[in-house]
Amino acid sequence: MPRFMPTAHEKSFSIIQFQFLIYPRHHILISIILFQILQIGKPLTPPWHSILTLITPFYQDFISHKMLPRGLFLSIFFTLITSPLNPLANVLEQTPGYEDRSDDFEVSFAKLKMDYHDEIGDSMGYDLLGTPATGRGEVNVDDFGAEGDGKTDDTVAFKKAWKKTCYSSVGGVLVVPEKKYLLKPMNFSGPCKSDFVQLKILGMIMASNDRSEYRRDRRHWLVFENIMNFIVEAGQGTIDGNGEIWWKNSCKINENQPCTPAPTAVTFYGCKNLKVFGLNVRNAQQMHVMFEQSVNVQSYNIMITAPEKSPNTDGIHVIGSQNVQIFSSVIRTGDDCISIIDGSRNVQATDVVCGPGHGISIGSLGKNNSESHVSNVVVNKARLTGTTNGVRIKTWQGGSGYAKNVIFQNIVMENVTNPIIIDQNYCDQDTPCEEQESAVQVKDIIYKNIIGTSAKEIAIKFDCSKTFPCKGIVLQGIDLQFHDKDEGGEANATCVNVKQLETRGRISPQCSGE
């Protein structure tokens, strides 16, 4: 799997030294400017602020013409934020509109502009995430009695090691060596004493398959809560939820079993300035990774896998969180690759490979007549293969609130059922849902540059509410064909209760129905 972020060794090179070795003169110029910003370490004054402002718009051109590799740019970028001077915080504070860039969405959607690009992450405060500095003490779980044989319960050793790491005044790095560690349900709790904590997973962390050990909390296995400036890094490390015993006892697999919750493998709750990268999470008991009530989250180079038939095994679940960036990841599970629900805003998913699974979803929202709000979501440059849905918004009847300001763009579908779908009559229960007047409002949704094949003839389906119809829907550059053309069928679209529908460029299939 490609890795775009520099290693710790790469970070040790100075920016200019790295540039002279590999890249031509215009790269060196950019590096010198950024290096000067690093050296200043104080609020920028002209001409540096002006120069930085001039450079930013050209970044896309450099990338598109392959003049400035993304890896290089990120190397420079992360070298900057590694500095204890934290100069980028000063840069961002002076960036016009940085304090509340959500207004940009409102303006963009009001004017229905289609020139959105994928660098929204730069305006959301991800730059302020904590990054490792030199001299941090490493805490090895083996030094606290962990066996790492895959059979012995190592939970107590992990608790002791975490306490040592979290309570260190200078910050620490909790290291999980290249062994197999068996853990019962465990909370890694903060706040920690230092302003930086890191977890480095080199080996495997395995869940106990004894379901009785989850009596106190059936919804969680590993929980990281209330931690500031937290980095979770995995070289070849793996977190294995050992979920097969839970899947066998799911009511979706065995109808004779009661429908009861199963644990989420990894939950980040109440974290701020969180970075998770290089992680391999597999075979979760239920959901794999959850970001809940967290702010400023980066998640990249993540591999999440579970069998296609494993029930409710969402890949990444975002709830009540703001400023979340997910990119360069592969997710293959038995449920949604990414699900975004109530209380989430400013969420970006870029360069995501999805399938098998249920696609990328906003919702479900509004269940049990609840109020739900999701806004400012961008899904960009995704590839979905063999999923039961593509990009989906799903809401229950009787709910309230909104799902608004959403962009799905630059997406490739291959043999996907329901490639584009809005379902305001979602009903995931055995008995029919009662028809209700209230609904979660779905508005200001853009679908741009989506191509590929549909597993069924209906490639676009907008099933909207009679009383709260979908508003401000834009389709641009859509080309979806029926996968099995040998049967003589063609892709179709159905659009019910859609108001303010706008189309631009080639649209195939065209909407029909009102």
SVG drawing of the C-alpha trace seen along z (x, -y; Angstrom):
<svg xmlns="http://www.w3.org/2000/svg" viewBox="-48 -43 70 63">
<polyline fill="none" stroke="black" stroke-width="0.4" points="0.0,0.0 1.4,-3.4 2.7,-5.5 2.8,-9.3 4.0,-10.4 7.8,-10.7 9.4,-8.3 11.0,-9.6 14.4,-9.1 13.3,-11.2 12.2,-14.0 15.7,-14.2 17.0,-15.8 16.7,-19.5 14.3,-20.7 16.9,-22.3 19.4,-19.4 16.6,-17.0 15.7,-19.2 19.2,-19.7 19.7,-15.9 16.6,-15.1 14.7,-18.0 15.3,-20.9 15.5,-24.6 11.8,-25.6 11.4,-23.0 14.4,-24.4 12.9,-27.9 9.7,-26.7 11.7,-24.9 13.8,-28.0 10.6,-30.0 9.1,-27.4 12.4,-27.0 12.5,-30.7 9.0,-30.4 10.3,-27.6 13.2,-29.7 11.1,-32.7 8.9,-30.9 6.7,-33.9 3.7,-35.6 4.5,-36.2 4.9,-39.7 5.3,-40.9 6.8,-39.8 6.6,-36.2 2.9,-36.1 2.4,-37.5 4.8,-34.9 3.0,-32.1 -0.3,-33.4 1.1,-33.5 2.5,-29.9 -0.7,-28.2 -2.8,-28.6 0.1,-27.1 0.2,-23.9 -2.6,-22.4 -0.8,-23.3 2.4,-21.7 0.6,-18.5 -1.5,-18.3 1.7,-18.8 3.7,-16.4 6.1,-19.2 5.9,-18.8 5.2,-15.3 2.7,-15.0 5.1,-13.1 7.6,-15.9 5.1,-18.5 3.9,-16.5 7.6,-15.9 8.1,-19.6 4.8,-20.2 5.3,-17.6 8.8,-18.8 7.3,-22.2 4.8,-21.0 7.4,-18.8 9.2,-21.9 8.6,-22.7 8.1,-26.3 4.9,-25.3 5.2,-28.1 2.2,-26.9 -0.1,-27.7 0.9,-31.4 0.4,-31.1 -3.1,-29.7 -4.1,-32.3 -3.4,-35.0 -5.0,-33.2 -8.1,-35.1 -11.2,-33.3 -9.4,-30.5 -11.4,-31.0 -14.6,-29.7 -14.1,-28.3 -17.5,-26.6 -18.9,-29.8 -17.0,-28.8 -19.4,-25.9 -22.5,-28.1 -21.3,-30.5 -20.2,-27.7 -23.5,-25.9 -25.6,-29.0 -24.0,-29.8 -23.8,-26.2 -20.2,-26.5 -18.5,-23.4 -14.9,-24.4 -14.3,-22.7 -10.9,-21.1 -9.5,-18.6 -7.3,-20.7 -10.1,-21.5 -7.9,-19.9 -5.6,-22.9 -8.4,-25.1 -9.7,-22.9 -7.0,-23.0 -5.4,-19.6 -2.1,-21.4 -2.4,-21.9 -2.2,-18.2 0.5,-17.2 3.6,-15.6 6.5,-13.7 9.5,-15.5 12.9,-14.0 13.9,-12.8 10.5,-11.3 10.9,-8.3 9.8,-4.9 7.7,-2.6 7.8,1.0 4.9,3.2 7.3,6.1 9.0,4.2 5.7,4.4 5.2,8.1 3.6,8.6 4.2,12.1 3.3,11.5 2.7,15.2 -0.9,14.7 -2.3,16.9 -1.5,15.1 -3.7,12.2 -1.5,9.1 -4.2,6.6 -2.7,5.7 0.8,5.1 -0.7,2.8 -2.5,0.9 0.7,0.4 2.6,-0.7 -0.1,-3.1 -0.1,-4.7 3.6,-5.2 3.3,-6.7 0.3,-9.0 1.6,-10.3 5.0,-11.2 5.6,-15.0 7.8,-15.0 5.6,-12.8 6.1,-9.2 5.8,-6.6 4.1,-3.4 5.7,-0.6 4.0,2.7 6.8,4.9 6.6,7.5 4.7,10.2 1.1,11.2 -0.6,9.7 -4.0,10.9 -6.1,8.2 -9.5,8.1 -11.6,4.9 -9.5,1.9 -9.6,-1.9 -6.6,-4.0 -7.8,-7.0 -6.6,-10.6 -6.1,-13.5 -2.4,-12.8 0.1,-14.8 2.2,-15.8 1.1,-17.6 2.1,-14.7 1.5,-10.9 2.2,-8.3 1.3,-4.6 3.5,-2.7 2.2,0.7 4.8,3.0 3.2,6.3 -0.4,7.6 -3.0,6.9 -5.6,9.6 -9.1,9.6 -10.1,12.3 -12.8,14.5 -14.5,15.1 -17.7,13.1 -18.3,13.2 -15.4,10.8 -17.5,8.1 -20.3,8.2 -19.6,4.7 -19.5,3.1 -20.7,5.0 -20.1,2.1 -16.3,1.5 -13.1,3.4 -10.2,0.9 -11.1,-2.7 -8.8,-5.7 -10.6,-8.6 -9.9,-12.2 -6.4,-12.3 -4.9,-15.5 -2.2,-15.5 -2.3,-11.8 -0.6,-9.8 -1.2,-6.1 1.3,-4.7 1.7,-1.2 4.6,0.0 3.4,3.5 1.2,3.6 -2.3,5.1 -5.3,4.9 -7.4,8.1 -10.9,8.1 -11.3,11.9 -14.9,11.2 -16.0,14.6 -17.5,15.7 -19.6,12.5 -20.7,12.8 -22.0,16.4 -24.2,15.1 -25.6,12.2 -29.3,12.1 -28.4,11.1 -26.6,14.5 -28.7,16.6 -32.3,15.6 -32.7,17.6 -30.3,15.3 -31.5,12.1 -30.3,8.8 -27.7,7.6 -24.8,5.1 -21.3,6.3 -18.1,4.4 -16.5,1.8 -12.8,2.8 -11.2,-0.6 -12.9,-3.7 -11.4,-7.2 -13.7,-9.2 -13.3,-12.8 -9.9,-13.1 -8.5,-16.4 -5.6,-16.6 -5.5,-13.0 -3.5,-11.3 -3.8,-7.6 -1.7,-6.2 -0.3,-2.9 -2.8,-0.9 -4.2,2.6 -7.5,3.3 -9.2,6.6 -12.1,8.9 -13.8,6.5 -16.5,7.8 -18.7,5.1 -17.5,1.7 -13.7,1.5 -12.7,-2.1 -14.9,-4.8 -14.2,-8.5 -16.7,-9.8 -17.0,-13.3 -13.5,-14.1 -12.0,-17.2 -9.1,-17.6 -8.6,-14.0 -6.3,-12.7 -6.6,-9.1 -4.5,-7.8 -2.8,-4.7 -5.3,-2.6 -6.2,1.0 -9.5,2.4 -10.6,5.9 -13.4,8.3 -15.3,11.0 -18.1,9.7 -20.7,11.5 -19.6,10.3 -22.6,8.3 -22.4,4.6 -18.6,4.4 -18.4,0.8 -14.9,-0.3 -14.7,-3.9 -17.6,-5.3 -17.7,-9.1 -20.2,-10.4 -20.4,-13.8 -16.9,-14.7 -15.6,-17.8 -12.6,-18.4 -12.0,-14.7 -9.8,-13.8 -9.6,-10.2 -7.3,-9.5 -5.2,-7.0 -7.0,-4.0 -8.4,-0.6 -11.6,0.7 -13.1,4.1 -15.8,5.1 -19.3,6.5 -21.0,3.1 -20.3,-0.6 -16.7,-1.4 -17.3,-4.8 -20.4,-5.9 -21.0,-9.5 -23.8,-10.2 -25.3,-12.8 -23.2,-15.7 -20.5,-15.4 -19.3,-18.3 -16.2,-19.1 -15.5,-15.5 -13.3,-14.7 -12.6,-11.3 -10.0,-11.2 -8.3,-8.4 -10.4,-5.7 -10.7,-2.2 -14.0,-0.5 -15.3,2.9 -16.7,5.3 -19.1,3.6 -22.1,1.3 -20.4,-1.8 -19.8,-5.3 -22.8,-6.5 -24.2,-9.5 -26.6,-8.1 -28.7,-6.6 -30.2,-9.8 -33.4,-10.5 -34.2,-7.1 -36.9,-6.9 -38.0,-10.5 -34.6,-11.9 -33.0,-15.1 -29.8,-14.7 -27.3,-17.1 -24.5,-16.4 -22.9,-19.0 -19.8,-19.9 -18.8,-16.5 -16.5,-15.8 -15.9,-12.4 -13.2,-12.8 -11.3,-10.4 -12.8,-7.1 -13.0,-3.7 -15.9,-1.3 -16.0,2.2 -18.8,4.7 -20.5,2.8 -24.2,2.9 -24.4,-0.9 -22.1,-3.5 -22.5,-7.0 -25.6,-7.0 -27.6,-9.3 -30.1,-7.5 -32.7,-8.9 -35.7,-7.5 -39.2,-8.9 -40.2,-10.9 -36.8,-12.4 -35.7,-16.1 -32.6,-18.1 -30.5,-18.1 -27.9,-16.5 -26.5,-19.4 -23.5,-20.7 -22.2,-17.4 -19.9,-16.8 -19.3,-13.4 -16.8,-13.8 -14.2,-12.0 -15.5,-8.6 -15.2,-5.3 -17.9,-2.6 -17.4,1.0 -20.4,3.3 -22.0,1.3 -25.6,1.7 -27.2,-1.7 -24.2,-3.8 -25.9,-7.1 -28.8,-7.0 -30.7,-9.2 -33.2,-7.3 -35.4,-9.4 -37.6,-6.4 -34.9,-4.2 -36.3,-1.3 -33.9,1.3 -36.4,3.4 -38.4,6.6 -41.8,4.8 -42.8,2.0 -42.1,-1.5 -45.0,-3.8 -45.4,-6.6 -44.7,-10.0 -44.7,-13.6 -41.5,-14.8 -38.2,-14.0 -34.5,-15.0 -34.0,-17.6 -31.5,-16.7 -30.2,-19.6 -27.3,-21.1 -25.8,-17.9 -23.3,-17.8 -22.4,-14.7 -19.6,-15.5 -17.5,-13.3 -18.9,-9.9 -18.4,-7.1 -18.5,-3.3 -21.0,-0.5 -24.1,0.4 -25.0,3.9 -28.7,3.2 -30.6,1.1 -31.4,-1.6 -28.1,-3.5 -29.4,-6.7 -32.2,-6.7 -33.5,-9.7 -36.4,-8.5 -37.2,-11.7 -39.8,-12.8 -43.1,-14.2 -43.2,-16.8 -39.5,-17.5 -38.3,-16.9 -34.6,-16.9 -33.4,-20.4 -30.5,-21.8 -29.3,-18.6 -26.6,-19.0 -25.4,-16.4 -22.4,-17.0 -20.4,-14.7 -22.2,-11.5 -21.7,-8.4 -23.0,-5.2 -23.7,-2.1 -25.5,1.1 -22.9,3.7 -24.5,6.6 -25.3,5.2 -25.6,8.7 -29.0,8.9 -30.1,6.0 -30.8,3.6 -29.7,0.0 -29.0,-2.0 -31.9,-4.1 -32.5,-6.8 -35.5,-7.5 -35.9,-10.8 -39.0,-11.2 -39.8,-14.4 -36.7,-16.2 -36.8,-20.0 -34.2,-22.3 -32.4,-19.6 -29.7,-21.0 -27.7,-19.1 -24.4,-20.1 -22.5,-18.4 -23.1,-14.8 -25.6,-13.0 -26.2,-9.3 -28.7,-8.1 -31.1,-11.0 -33.6,-11.4 -37.2,-10.4 -40.2,-10.6 -41.5,-13.2"/>
</svg>
